Structure formats: C-alpha cells, structure tokens
Amino acid sequence: MLEDTNAVMEDSNVATNQMESSVNDLGLEVVEDIPQISVSRSVQPIR
C-alpha cells in the first residue's frame, strides 16, 4: 500500500508541475503584453 500511495503522489506532483509551468508561460505572455498596451495608451493622448 505504501508503494502505491508513493507512486500516486509522484504522479500528482508531475501533474502539478506541468500545470504550474503552463501557468507560468501564460503569465509571462500576459505580463509582456500589458506594458506595451499601457505604454501605447499613455503615449497616444500626449501626441
């Protein structure tokens, strides 16, 4: 039983790591897009 639960824990850890990595990728894309949008919006009214 202990070996089975350890295997399950390892599988769930791998799954959570994959989720975190995909979320981090999305987060980086969003963070990179936001400054461009804010800069373009703040520059346009000045012109």
C-alpha distance matrix in Angstrom:
0.0 3.8 5.4 5.1 6.3 8.7 10.0 10.7 12.4 14.4 15.5 16.7 18.4 20.2 21.3 22.6 24.4 26.1 27.1 28.6 30.5 32.0 32.9 34.5 36.5 37.8 38.6 40.6 42.6 43.4 44.5 46.6 48.3 49.1 51.5 53.5 53.9 55.0 57.3 59.0 59.4 61.0 63.3 64.7 66.4 68.0 69.6
3.8 0.0 3.8 5.4 5.2 6.2 8.7 9.9 10.5 12.4 14.3 15.4 16.4 18.5 20.0 21.0 22.5 24.5 25.7 26.7 28.6 30.4 31.3 32.6 34.7 36.2 36.8 38.7 40.8 41.7 42.5 44.7 46.6 47.3 49.5 51.6 52.3 53.1 55.4 57.2 57.7 59.1 61.4 63.0 64.7 66.1 67.8
5.4 3.8 0.0 3.8 5.5 5.1 6.2 8.7 9.9 10.7 12.5 14.4 15.3 16.7 18.6 20.1 21.1 22.9 24.6 25.7 27.1 29.0 30.3 31.4 33.3 35.0 35.9 37.5 39.6 40.8 41.6 43.5 45.5 46.5 48.7 50.6 51.4 52.4 54.6 56.3 57.0 58.5 60.6 62.1 64.0 65.5 67.0
5.1 5.4 3.8 0.0 3.8 5.4 5.2 6.3 8.7 10.0 10.7 12.5 14.3 15.6 16.7 18.5 20.1 21.4 22.8 24.4 26.0 27.4 28.7 30.3 32.0 33.4 34.5 36.4 38.2 39.2 40.4 42.4 44.1 45.1 47.5 49.3 49.8 51.1 53.3 54.9 55.5 57.1 59.3 60.7 62.5 64.1 65.6
6.3 5.2 5.5 3.8 0.0 3.8 5.4 5.0 6.1 8.6 9.8 10.5 12.2 14.3 15.2 16.3 18.2 20.0 20.9 22.3 24.2 25.8 26.7 28.2 30.3 31.6 32.3 34.3 36.3 37.1 38.1 40.3 42.0 42.8 45.2 47.2 47.6 48.6 51.0 52.7 53.2 54.7 56.9 58.4 60.1 61.7 63.3
8.7 6.2 5.1 5.4 3.8 0.0 3.8 5.4 5.0 6.2 8.6 9.9 10.5 12.4 14.3 15.3 16.4 18.5 20.0 20.9 22.5 24.5 25.5 26.6 28.7 30.4 31.0 32.7 34.9 35.9 36.7 38.7 40.7 41.6 43.7 45.7 46.5 47.5 49.6 51.4 52.1 53.5 55.6 57.3 59.1 60.5 62.1
10.0 8.7 6.2 5.2 5.4 3.8 0.0 3.8 5.4 5.1 6.3 8.7 9.9 10.7 12.5 14.4 15.4 16.8 18.6 20.0 21.3 22.9 24.5 25.7 27.3 29.1 30.1 31.7 33.6 34.9 36.0 37.8 39.6 40.8 43.0 44.7 45.5 46.8 48.9 50.5 51.3 52.9 54.9 56.4 58.3 59.8 61.2
10.7 9.9 8.7 6.3 5.0 5.4 3.8 0.0 3.8 5.4 5.1 6.2 8.6 9.9 10.6 12.3 14.2 15.5 16.6 18.3 20.0 21.3 22.5 24.2 25.9 27.2 28.3 30.3 32.0 33.0 34.2 36.3 37.9 38.9 41.3 43.1 43.6 44.8 47.1 48.6 49.2 50.9 53.0 54.4 56.2 57.9 59.3
12.4 10.5 9.9 8.7 6.1 5.0 5.4 3.8 0.0 3.8 5.4 5.1 6.1 8.7 9.8 10.5 12.2 14.3 15.2 16.3 18.2 20.0 20.8 22.1 24.3 25.7 26.3 28.3 30.4 31.2 32.1 34.3 36.1 36.9 39.2 41.2 41.8 42.8 45.0 46.8 47.3 48.8 51.0 52.5 54.3 55.8 57.4
14.4 12.4 10.7 10.0 8.6 6.2 5.1 5.4 3.8 0.0 3.8 5.5 5.0 6.3 8.7 9.9 10.5 12.4 14.3 15.2 16.5 18.5 19.9 20.8 22.7 24.5 25.4 26.9 28.9 30.2 31.1 32.9 34.9 36.0 38.1 39.9 40.8 42.0 44.0 45.7 46.6 48.0 50.0 51.6 53.6 55.0 56.4
15.5 14.3 12.5 10.7 9.8 8.6 6.3 5.1 5.4 3.8 0.0 3.8 5.4 5.2 6.3 8.8 9.9 10.8 12.5 14.3 15.5 16.8 18.5 20.0 21.4 23.0 24.3 26.0 27.6 28.9 30.2 31.9 33.6 34.9 37.3 38.8 39.5 41.0 43.1 44.5 45.3 47.1 49.0 50.4 52.4 54.0 55.3
16.7 15.4 14.4 12.5 10.5 9.9 8.7 6.2 5.1 5.5 3.8 0.0 3.8 5.4 5.0 6.1 8.5 9.8 10.5 12.2 14.2 15.4 16.3 18.1 20.0 21.1 22.1 24.2 25.9 26.8 28.1 30.2 31.7 32.7 35.1 36.9 37.4 38.6 41.0 42.4 43.0 44.7 46.8 48.2 50.1 51.7 53.2
18.4 16.4 15.3 14.3 12.2 10.5 9.9 8.6 6.1 5.0 5.4 3.8 0.0 3.8 5.4 5.1 6.1 8.6 9.8 10.4 12.2 14.2 15.1 16.2 18.3 19.9 20.5 22.3 24.4 25.5 26.3 28.3 30.3 31.2 33.3 35.3 36.1 37.1 39.2 41.0 41.7 43.1 45.2 46.8 48.7 50.1 51.6
20.2 18.5 16.7 15.6 14.3 12.4 10.7 9.9 8.7 6.3 5.2 5.4 3.8 0.0 3.8 5.5 5.1 6.2 8.7 9.9 10.6 12.4 14.2 15.2 16.6 18.6 19.7 21.1 22.9 24.5 25.5 27.1 29.0 30.4 32.5 34.1 35.1 36.5 38.4 39.9 40.9 42.5 44.3 45.9 48.0 49.4 50.7
21.3 20.0 18.6 16.7 15.2 14.3 12.5 10.6 9.8 8.7 6.3 5.0 5.4 3.8 0.0 3.8 5.4 5.2 6.3 8.7 10.0 10.8 12.3 14.2 15.5 16.8 18.2 20.1 21.6 22.7 24.2 26.0 27.5 28.8 31.3 32.8 33.4 34.9 37.1 38.3 39.2 41.0 42.9 44.2 46.2 47.9 49.1
22.6 21.0 20.1 18.5 16.3 15.3 14.4 12.3 10.5 9.9 8.8 6.1 5.1 5.5 3.8 0.0 3.8 5.4 4.9 6.1 8.5 9.8 10.3 12.0 14.2 15.3 16.0 18.1 20.0 20.8 21.9 24.1 25.7 26.6 29.0 30.8 31.4 32.5 34.8 36.4 37.0 38.6 40.7 42.2 44.0 45.6 47.1
24.4 22.5 21.1 20.1 18.2 16.4 15.4 14.2 12.2 10.5 9.9 8.5 6.1 5.1 5.4 3.8 0.0 3.8 5.4 5.1 6.1 8.6 9.8 10.4 12.3 14.3 14.9 16.4 18.5 19.9 20.6 22.4 24.4 25.6 27.7 29.4 30.4 31.6 33.6 35.2 36.2 37.7 39.5 41.2 43.2 44.6 45.9
26.1 24.5 22.9 21.4 20.0 18.5 16.8 15.5 14.3 12.4 10.8 9.8 8.6 6.2 5.2 5.4 3.8 0.0 3.8 5.5 5.2 6.2 8.6 9.8 10.7 12.5 14.1 15.5 16.9 18.5 19.9 21.3 23.0 24.6 26.9 28.2 29.1 30.7 32.7 34.0 35.0 36.8 38.5 39.9 42.2 43.7 44.7
27.1 25.7 24.6 22.8 20.9 20.0 18.6 16.6 15.2 14.3 12.5 10.5 9.8 8.7 6.3 4.9 5.4 3.8 0.0 3.8 5.5 5.2 6.1 8.5 9.9 10.7 12.1 14.3 15.6 16.5 18.1 20.0 21.3 22.5 25.1 26.6 27.1 28.6 30.9 32.1 32.9 34.7 36.7 37.9 40.0 41.7 42.9
28.6 26.7 25.7 24.4 22.3 20.9 20.0 18.3 16.3 15.2 14.3 12.2 10.4 9.9 8.7 6.1 5.1 5.5 3.8 0.0 3.8 5.5 5.0 6.0 8.6 9.8 10.2 12.1 14.2 15.1 16.0 18.1 19.9 20.8 23.1 24.9 25.7 26.8 28.9 30.6 31.4 32.8 34.9 36.4 38.4 39.8 41.2
30.5 28.6 27.1 26.0 24.2 22.5 21.3 20.0 18.2 16.5 15.5 14.2 12.2 10.6 10.0 8.5 6.1 5.2 5.5 3.8 0.0 3.8 5.4 5.0 6.2 8.7 9.7 10.6 12.5 14.3 15.2 16.6 18.6 20.1 22.1 23.6 24.8 26.2 27.9 29.5 30.7 32.2 33.9 35.5 37.8 39.0 40.2
32.0 30.4 29.0 27.4 25.8 24.5 22.9 21.3 20.0 18.5 16.8 15.4 14.2 12.4 10.8 9.8 8.6 6.2 5.2 5.5 3.8 0.0 3.8 5.4 5.1 6.3 8.6 10.0 10.9 12.5 14.3 15.6 16.9 18.7 21.1 22.2 23.0 24.8 26.8 27.9 29.0 30.9 32.6 33.8 36.1 37.7 38.7
32.9 31.3 30.3 28.7 26.7 25.5 24.5 22.5 20.8 19.9 18.5 16.3 15.1 14.2 12.3 10.3 9.8 8.6 6.1 5.0 5.4 3.8 0.0 3.8 5.4 5.1 6.0 8.6 9.9 10.5 12.1 14.2 15.4 16.5 19.1 20.6 21.1 22.5 24.8 26.1 26.9 28.6 30.6 31.9 33.9 35.6 36.9
34.5 32.6 31.4 30.3 28.2 26.6 25.7 24.2 22.1 20.8 20.0 18.1 16.2 15.2 14.2 12.0 10.4 9.8 8.5 6.0 5.0 5.4 3.8 0.0 3.8 5.4 4.9 6.1 8.7 9.8 10.3 12.1 14.2 15.4 17.3 19.1 20.2 21.4 23.2 24.9 26.0 27.4 29.2 30.9 33.0 34.3 35.6
36.5 34.7 33.3 32.0 30.3 28.7 27.3 25.9 24.3 22.7 21.4 20.0 18.3 16.6 15.5 14.2 12.3 10.7 9.9 8.6 6.2 5.1 5.4 3.8 0.0 3.8 5.4 5.3 6.4 8.8 10.0 10.8 12.6 14.6 16.6 17.7 18.9 20.7 22.3 23.5 25.0 26.7 28.1 29.6 32.1 33.4 34.3
37.8 36.2 35.0 33.4 31.6 30.4 29.1 27.2 25.7 24.5 23.0 21.1 19.9 18.6 16.8 15.3 14.3 12.5 10.7 9.8 8.7 6.3 5.1 5.4 3.8 0.0 3.8 5.5 5.2 6.2 8.6 9.9 10.7 12.5 15.2 16.2 16.7 18.6 20.6 21.6 22.7 24.7 26.4 27.5 29.8 31.4 32.4
38.6 36.8 35.9 34.5 32.3 31.0 30.1 28.3 26.3 25.4 24.3 22.1 20.5 19.7 18.2 16.0 14.9 14.1 12.1 10.2 9.7 8.6 6.0 4.9 5.4 3.8 0.0 3.8 5.4 5.2 6.1 8.5 9.9 10.7 13.1 14.9 15.5 16.7 18.9 20.4 21.3 22.8 24.8 26.3 28.3 29.7 31.1
40.6 38.7 37.5 36.4 34.3 32.7 31.7 30.3 28.3 26.9 26.0 24.2 22.3 21.1 20.1 18.1 16.4 15.5 14.3 12.1 10.6 10.0 8.6 6.1 5.3 5.5 3.8 0.0 3.8 5.5 5.1 6.1 8.6 10.1 11.6 13.2 14.7 16.0 17.4 19.1 20.6 21.9 23.4 25.2 27.5 28.6 29.7
42.6 40.8 39.6 38.2 36.3 34.9 33.6 32.0 30.4 28.9 27.6 25.9 24.4 22.9 21.6 20.0 18.5 16.9 15.6 14.2 12.5 10.9 9.9 8.7 6.4 5.2 5.4 3.8 0.0 3.8 5.5 5.2 6.3 8.8 10.9 11.5 12.7 14.8 16.2 17.2 18.8 20.7 21.9 23.3 25.8 27.2 28.0
43.4 41.7 40.8 39.2 37.1 35.9 34.9 33.0 31.2 30.2 28.9 26.8 25.5 24.5 22.7 20.8 19.9 18.5 16.5 15.1 14.3 12.5 10.5 9.8 8.8 6.2 5.2 5.5 3.8 0.0 3.8 5.4 5.2 6.2 9.3 10.4 10.6 12.4 14.6 15.6 16.5 18.5 20.2 21.5 23.6 25.3 26.4
44.5 42.5 41.6 40.4 38.1 36.7 36.0 34.2 32.1 31.1 30.2 28.1 26.3 25.5 24.2 21.9 20.6 19.9 18.1 16.0 15.2 14.3 12.1 10.3 10.0 8.6 6.1 5.1 5.5 3.8 0.0 3.8 5.5 5.4 7.1 9.3 10.3 11.1 12.9 14.9 15.9 17.1 18.9 20.8 22.8 23.9 25.4
46.6 44.7 43.5 42.4 40.3 38.7 37.8 36.3 34.3 32.9 31.9 30.2 28.3 27.1 26.0 24.1 22.4 21.3 20.0 18.1 16.6 15.6 14.2 12.1 10.8 9.9 8.5 6.1 5.2 5.4 3.8 0.0 3.8 5.7 6.3 7.2 9.4 10.9 11.7 13.3 15.1 16.4 17.5 19.4 21.9 22.8 23.8
48.3 46.6 45.5 44.1 42.0 40.7 39.6 37.9 36.1 34.9 33.6 31.7 30.3 29.0 27.5 25.7 24.4 23.0 21.3 19.9 18.6 16.9 15.4 14.2 12.6 10.7 9.9 8.6 6.3 5.2 5.5 3.8 0.0 3.8 5.8 5.5 6.4 8.9 10.3 11.0 12.6 14.6 15.8 17.0 19.6 21.0 21.8
49.1 47.3 46.5 45.1 42.8 41.6 40.8 38.9 36.9 36.0 34.9 32.7 31.2 30.4 28.8 26.6 25.6 24.6 22.5 20.8 20.1 18.7 16.5 15.4 14.6 12.5 10.7 10.1 8.8 6.2 5.4 5.7 3.8 0.0 3.9 5.5 5.2 6.2 8.5 10.0 10.6 12.3 14.2 15.7 17.6 19.1 20.5
51.5 49.5 48.7 47.5 45.2 43.7 43.0 41.3 39.2 38.1 37.3 35.1 33.3 32.5 31.3 29.0 27.7 26.9 25.1 23.1 22.1 21.1 19.1 17.3 16.6 15.2 13.1 11.6 10.9 9.3 7.1 6.3 5.8 3.9 0.0 3.8 5.4 5.1 5.9 8.4 9.8 10.4 12.0 14.2 16.3 17.0 18.5
53.5 51.6 50.6 49.3 47.2 45.7 44.7 43.1 41.2 39.9 38.8 36.9 35.3 34.1 32.8 30.8 29.4 28.2 26.6 24.9 23.6 22.2 20.6 19.1 17.7 16.2 14.9 13.2 11.5 10.4 9.3 7.2 5.5 5.5 3.8 0.0 3.8 5.6 5.2 6.1 8.5 10.0 10.6 12.3 15.0 15.9 16.7
53.9 52.3 51.4 49.8 47.6 46.5 45.5 43.6 41.8 40.8 39.5 37.4 36.1 35.1 33.4 31.4 30.4 29.1 27.1 25.7 24.8 23.0 21.1 20.2 18.9 16.7 15.5 14.7 12.7 10.6 10.3 9.4 6.4 5.2 5.4 3.8 0.0 3.8 5.5 5.2 6.1 8.6 10.0 10.8 13.2 14.9 15.8
55.0 53.1 52.4 51.1 48.6 47.5 46.8 44.8 42.8 42.0 41.0 38.6 37.1 36.5 34.9 32.5 31.6 30.7 28.6 26.8 26.2 24.8 22.5 21.4 20.7 18.6 16.7 16.0 14.8 12.4 11.1 10.9 8.9 6.2 5.1 5.6 3.8 0.0 3.8 5.6 5.1 6.1 8.6 10.2 11.7 13.1 14.9
57.3 55.4 54.6 53.3 51.0 49.6 48.9 47.1 45.0 44.0 43.1 41.0 39.2 38.4 37.1 34.8 33.6 32.7 30.9 28.9 27.9 26.8 24.8 23.2 22.3 20.6 18.9 17.4 16.2 14.6 12.9 11.7 10.3 8.5 5.9 5.2 5.5 3.8 0.0 3.8 5.4 5.2 6.0 8.6 10.8 11.2 12.6
59.0 57.2 56.3 54.9 52.7 51.4 50.5 48.6 46.8 45.7 44.5 42.4 41.0 39.9 38.3 36.4 35.2 34.0 32.1 30.6 29.5 27.9 26.1 24.9 23.5 21.6 20.4 19.1 17.2 15.6 14.9 13.3 11.0 10.0 8.4 6.1 5.2 5.6 3.8 0.0 3.8 5.6 5.2 6.2 9.2 10.3 10.8
59.4 57.7 57.0 55.5 53.2 52.1 51.3 49.2 47.3 46.6 45.3 43.0 41.7 40.9 39.2 37.0 36.2 35.0 32.9 31.4 30.7 29.0 26.9 26.0 25.0 22.7 21.3 20.6 18.8 16.5 15.9 15.1 12.6 10.6 9.8 8.5 6.1 5.1 5.4 3.8 0.0 3.8 5.5 5.5 7.1 9.3 10.6
61.0 59.1 58.5 57.1 54.7 53.5 52.9 50.9 48.8 48.0 47.1 44.7 43.1 42.5 41.0 38.6 37.7 36.8 34.7 32.8 32.2 30.9 28.6 27.4 26.7 24.7 22.8 21.9 20.7 18.5 17.1 16.4 14.6 12.3 10.4 10.0 8.6 6.1 5.2 5.6 3.8 0.0 3.8 5.7 6.2 7.1 9.4
63.3 61.4 60.6 59.3 56.9 55.6 54.9 53.0 51.0 50.0 49.0 46.8 45.2 44.3 42.9 40.7 39.5 38.5 36.7 34.9 33.9 32.6 30.6 29.2 28.1 26.4 24.8 23.4 21.9 20.2 18.9 17.5 15.8 14.2 12.0 10.6 10.0 8.6 6.0 5.2 5.5 3.8 0.0 3.8 5.8 5.4 6.6
64.7 63.0 62.1 60.7 58.4 57.3 56.4 54.4 52.5 51.6 50.4 48.2 46.8 45.9 44.2 42.2 41.2 39.9 37.9 36.4 35.5 33.8 31.9 30.9 29.6 27.5 26.3 25.2 23.3 21.5 20.8 19.4 17.0 15.7 14.2 12.3 10.8 10.2 8.6 6.2 5.5 5.7 3.8 0.0 3.8 5.4 5.3
66.4 64.7 64.0 62.5 60.1 59.1 58.3 56.2 54.3 53.6 52.4 50.1 48.7 48.0 46.2 44.0 43.2 42.2 40.0 38.4 37.8 36.1 33.9 33.0 32.1 29.8 28.3 27.5 25.8 23.6 22.8 21.9 19.6 17.6 16.3 15.0 13.2 11.7 10.8 9.2 7.1 6.2 5.8 3.8 0.0 3.8 5.4
68.0 66.1 65.5 64.1 61.7 60.5 59.8 57.9 55.8 55.0 54.0 51.7 50.1 49.4 47.9 45.6 44.6 43.7 41.7 39.8 39.0 37.7 35.6 34.3 33.4 31.4 29.7 28.6 27.2 25.3 23.9 22.8 21.0 19.1 17.0 15.9 14.9 13.1 11.2 10.3 9.3 7.1 5.4 5.4 3.8 0.0 3.8
69.6 67.8 67.0 65.6 63.3 62.1 61.2 59.3 57.4 56.4 55.3 53.2 51.6 50.7 49.1 47.1 45.9 44.7 42.9 41.2 40.2 38.7 36.9 35.6 34.3 32.4 31.1 29.7 28.0 26.4 25.4 23.8 21.8 20.5 18.5 16.7 15.8 14.9 12.6 10.8 10.6 9.4 6.6 5.3 5.4 3.8 0.0
